[in-house]
């Protein structure tokens, strides 16, 4: 019997920050859509190829740990990027909370 449910993305427009886990590089991006399994992002032209990289994205009230699965150049030089959510590991959560500053 085949799966009858579908997980579709919904429009979610938000200014966000992407942090590349292994290099700590940060990029300011626009989230275009979101699902429980991933997001669609628009990244600036100076963004390097991130396909296969693990990232953490902070988008308003969402924090997602993910792999970049595709990156396509747009006519304006920006990139449309697809990410696939990953489950947070204890190491990643410890890393995040060690660096968060609560005022």
N, C-alpha and C positions, 0 to 999 in steps of 0.2 A: 504494500500500500504506500502510495507516495505522500509526501508532506503536503498538507493543505494550507498551512500558514505561510505567510510571506512577511518578511521584515522589510518595510520600505522606509526610505529616508523622508524626512519632513524638512521644510524650509526652516532654517534657524540662522538668522543673520546676526553675527557678532564679531566685534574686534577681539583678537586673540593673540596669544604668544605661544610659539612653538619652541621647545628646548630640545636640542639633539642630545640624547643621553651620553654618548661617548665623547663628545667634544665640548659640551656645555654652550654651544653656539645658540643664539636666540634670534628668532625672526618674528616680526609682527605680521600677522596674517588676518584674512577675513574668512570666517566660517560661513559657508553657503547652505549646508544642509547637515543633518545628523540622524543617526539611527542608533539603536542599542549596540550595534557592531562596528560603527565607524563614523567618519565625517567626510565631507567634501570641503576642501580649502582652496582659497585663492591666495597665492604667494607672490611676492614681488619679483621682478626680473632678476635681481642679483642673487636669488636663492640658488645654492648649488644643487646638484643631483642628490636627492635624499632617499631614493628608492632602496629599500632594504634596510634602512636605518630605523632604530628604535627612537621614538620621540615621546615627549610628554607635552600635551597641549592643554592650556588653560583658557577656557572660553566662558566668560561671565561666571556662572555658577557650576560649570562642569570642569572636571579634570579627567583627562583620558590618557592612558598609556597605550601606545599603538606602534604598529609598523607602517611605514610608508610603502604602499603597494603599487602606486603608479604616479607619474608626474608628466603632464602634457603641457607643452608650450602653447600659449594663446597668441593671437594676432598682435596684441598690445605688448607682448614681451613677458607678461606675467605668466604664472603657471597655475594650472588646475591640478590639485593633488588629492589623491584618494588614500585614506588611511584605514587600517583594520585594527580594531581594539584588541588589546591584550589584557589578560588578568594581571593586576598588580601583584608583584612578588613581595615578600617581606623585605628584601634588600632595597627594592625601589621605594617602598613606603618609608623605610628608615632614612634613605637618602633625602626624600622630599621633606620629611618632618625635621630632619637635622638642619635644613637650610631655610625653613619658614621662620619668619619673624612675626611674632604676635605683639601688637602694641596695645 
